């Protein structure tokens, strides 16, 4: 009885038992850690997405409260001033930490301030086009011309990009958000970059890809696992809102 209760009589674990235990712990860790990391990644993007969508919607609602009417995009042929109108209106409802300018400027010096640069409209000796974003299935670079009518970063690091085609009778006004900021991956349309469109009749904010928006497609070419279209992913905003498992099913 004494020997049973004595510390001197107790046997230690053998090396084999220790190795088996460590092996089991390693297997469990290998099975669970990737799942935990994956959950954290998509859940973070989902939370930021809804926060960003809510912030933009609230900004447009505040504009209505202050002005007695919704912001309605005005399109007139060759009216270049109209394409710059949305940015100053929207910025007043956010806490801005960096003003990126517009994204496509008249000079190279102005362009350097842009967060997401588009060299198309600059008479530059450099042919470099700094593309930071890919489309939904990572098969093509996005069309930069839809993100260069105003850019700024708000207090939580979210990047807001504007498309305000007021110079065209067939233009549209879009507000895009990089929900985790320019310097955080994956920088892909439909993953962390999402587009919304302001209805030119009632001023309501619509998720891009919804019926009536410019990137609605009945056969989903703008939110497709196979399409190589530059704007594949633009229509994913509607799916992100309507499908509760959208972010969970993203293929990182």
C-alpha positions in Angstrom: 0.0 0.0 0.0 2.8 2.3 0.9 4.6 1.6 -2.4 1.4 2.4 -4.4 1.1 5.8 -2.8 4.8 6.7 -2.8 6.1 9.0 -5.5 9.2 6.8 -5.7 7.2 3.9 -6.9 5.4 5.8 -9.7 6.6 5.0 -13.2 7.4 7.8 -15.7 6.2 7.8 -19.3 8.4 5.8 -21.7 9.9 7.5 -24.7 7.6 5.6 -27.0 4.5 6.8 -25.0 5.8 10.4 -25.3 6.3 10.1 -29.0 2.9 8.6 -29.6 1.3 11.4 -27.6 3.2 14.1 -29.5 2.2 12.4 -32.8 -1.5 12.4 -31.9 -1.2 16.1 -30.9 0.5 16.8 -34.2 -2.2 15.1 -36.2 -5.0 16.9 -34.4 -3.2 20.2 -35.0 -2.7 19.5 -38.7 -6.4 18.8 -39.0 -7.7 21.7 -37.0 -5.3 24.7 -37.6 -6.0 25.1 -41.3 -9.7 25.0 -40.6 -9.3 27.7 -37.9 -7.1 29.8 -40.2 -9.5 29.5 -43.1 -12.5 30.4 -40.9 -10.7 33.5 -39.6 -9.8 34.6 -43.1 -13.3 34.4 -44.7 -15.1 35.6 -41.5 -12.8 38.7 -41.4 -13.6 39.5 -45.0 -17.4 38.9 -44.5 -17.5 41.1 -41.4 -15.6 43.9 -43.1 -17.8 43.6 -46.2 -21.0 44.2 -44.3 -19.4 47.0 -42.4 -18.3 48.7 -45.6 -21.7 48.2 -47.3 -23.4 49.7 -44.3 -21.1 52.7 -44.1 -21.6 53.6 -47.8 -25.4 53.2 -47.5 -25.4 55.4 -44.4 -23.4 58.1 -46.1 -25.9 58.3 -48.9 -28.8 58.4 -46.4 -27.1 61.3 -44.6 -26.8 63.1 -47.9 -30.5 62.7 -48.3 -31.2 64.0 -44.7 -29.1 67.1 -45.3 -30.3 67.9 -48.8 -33.9 66.6 -48.8 -33.3 64.3 -51.7 -31.2 61.3 -52.8 -28.0 61.7 -54.7 -28.9 61.1 -58.3 -26.1 60.7 -60.8 -26.4 63.2 -63.7 -25.1 62.0 -67.1 -24.5 64.4 -69.9 -22.4 63.8 -73.0 -18.9 65.2 -72.6 -19.6 66.7 -69.2 -16.2 66.0 -67.6 -16.9 68.0 -64.5 -19.7 65.6 -63.6 -17.3 62.7 -63.2 -15.6 64.4 -60.3 -18.8 65.3 -58.4 -19.3 62.2 -56.2 -16.0 62.2 -54.4 -16.3 65.5 -52.4 -20.0 64.6 -51.6 -19.1 61.2 -50.2 -15.9 62.2 -48.4 -17.7 64.5 -45.9 -19.4 61.6 -44.3 -16.3 59.6 -43.6 -13.2 60.1 -41.4 -10.5 60.2 -44.0 -6.9 59.2 -43.3 -5.6 59.6 -46.8 -6.9 61.3 -49.9 -5.6 59.3 -52.9 -6.8 61.9 -55.5 -8.6 60.3 -58.4 -6.4 57.5 -59.8 -6.0 58.9 -63.3 -4.7 62.4 -63.4 -3.4 64.9 -65.9 0.2 64.7 -64.8 2.5 62.0 -63.5 3.1 64.0 -60.3 -0.7 63.9 -59.5 -0.9 60.3 -60.4 1.8 59.4 -57.8 -0.7 60.3 -55.0 -3.2 57.7 -56.2 -3.6 54.5 -54.2 -4.6 52.5 -57.2 -3.0 53.9 -60.3 -4.3 54.0 -63.9 -1.8 55.3 -66.4 -4.2 55.1 -69.4 -5.1 58.8 -69.5 -1.6 60.1 -68.7 0.7 61.1 -71.5 3.6 59.4 -69.8 6.9 58.2 -71.3 6.6 55.2 -68.9 4.4 52.3 -70.1 4.3 50.8 -66.7 0.8 50.0 -65.5 0.7 49.1 -61.8 -2.0 46.5 -61.5 -2.7 45.5 -57.9 -5.9 43.6 -58.5 -7.0 40.4 -60.3 -10.4 39.3 -61.3 -12.5 36.7 -59.4 -10.8 33.5 -60.5 -7.4 35.1 -60.8 -7.2 34.7 -64.6 -6.9 38.4 -65.7 -6.1 41.9 -64.4 -9.2 44.1 -63.6 -10.1 47.0 -65.9 -8.6 50.0 -64.0 -10.8 52.5 -65.7 -13.7 51.7 -63.4 -11.8 52.7 -60.2 -10.2 56.1 -61.1 -12.8 58.8 -60.5 -12.0 59.2 -56.9 -10.1 57.3 -54.2 -9.6 57.7 -50.5 -8.8 55.6 -47.4 -11.1 55.8 -44.3 -10.2 55.4 -40.6 -10.5 51.6 -40.5 -8.1 51.2 -43.5 -10.8 50.5 -46.0 -10.1 51.8 -49.5 -13.0 53.4 -51.4 -12.8 53.7 -55.2 -15.3 55.6 -57.3 -16.5 55.4 -60.9 -18.5 58.4 -61.9 -19.0 58.3 -65.7 -20.8 61.6 -65.9 -19.2 62.4 -69.3 -21.2 59.7 -71.0 -24.9 59.3 -71.7 -24.5 55.6 -71.1 -22.3 56.0 -68.0 -22.9 54.6 -64.5 -21.9 55.5 -61.0 -20.2 52.9 -58.9 -18.7 52.8 -55.4 -16.2 50.1 -54.8 -14.6 49.0 -51.5 -11.5 47.1 -50.7 -12.7 45.8 -47.4 -9.3 44.9 -46.0 -7.2 47.7 -47.6 -4.9 48.0 -50.5 -1.9 46.3 -48.9 -3.8 43.2 -47.7 -4.3 40.2 -50.0 -5.9 38.6 -51.9 -6.7 41.9 -53.8 -9.2 40.2 -56.1 -12.6 41.3 -57.4 -15.3 39.4 -55.5 -12.9 38.5 -52.7 -11.9 41.7 -50.9 -12.9 44.2 -53.6 -16.6 44.7 -54.1 -18.7 47.0 -56.4 -22.0 48.8 -55.7 -24.0 50.9 -58.1 -26.1 54.0 -57.5 -29.4 53.8 -59.3 -29.7 56.7 -61.6 -33.4 56.9 -61.1 -34.0 56.7 -57.4 -30.5 57.1 -55.9 -30.6 53.8 -54.1 -27.4 51.8 -53.6 -27.5 48.4 -55.3 -25.1 45.5 -55.0 -23.4 45.1 -58.4 -24.7 41.9 -60.0 -28.3 42.6 -59.0 -30.8 42.9 -61.9 -30.7 46.4 -63.3 -27.0 47.0 -62.5 -24.3 47.2 -65.2 -22.7 43.9 -64.3 -25.9 41.8 -64.1 -25.6 38.6 -66.1 -28.2 35.8 -66.3 -25.4 33.3 -66.9 -23.1 34.7 -64.2 -20.2 35.7 -66.4 -19.4 38.4 -63.9 -19.1 36.0 -61.0 -17.8 32.9 -62.6 -15.2 30.3 -61.8 -14.3 29.9 -65.4 -14.7 33.3 -67.2 -11.5 35.2 -68.0 -13.4 38.5 -68.4 -11.5 41.4 -66.8 -14.6 42.3 -64.8 -15.3 38.8 -63.7 -16.1 39.3 -60.0 -17.9 42.6 -60.4 -21.2 40.8 -60.2 -20.3 38.9 -57.1 -21.4 41.7 -54.7 -25.0 40.6 -55.1 -24.1 37.0 -54.4 -22.1 38.0 -51.3 -25.3 39.6 -49.9 -27.8 37.0 -51.0 -25.8 33.8 -50.3 -25.1 33.3 -46.6 -22.3 30.8 -47.4 -20.6 33.0 -50.1 -17.5 33.9 -48.1 -17.2 30.5 -46.6 -17.1 29.0 -50.0 -14.4 31.2 -51.5 -11.4 29.3 -52.8 -8.4 31.0 -51.2 
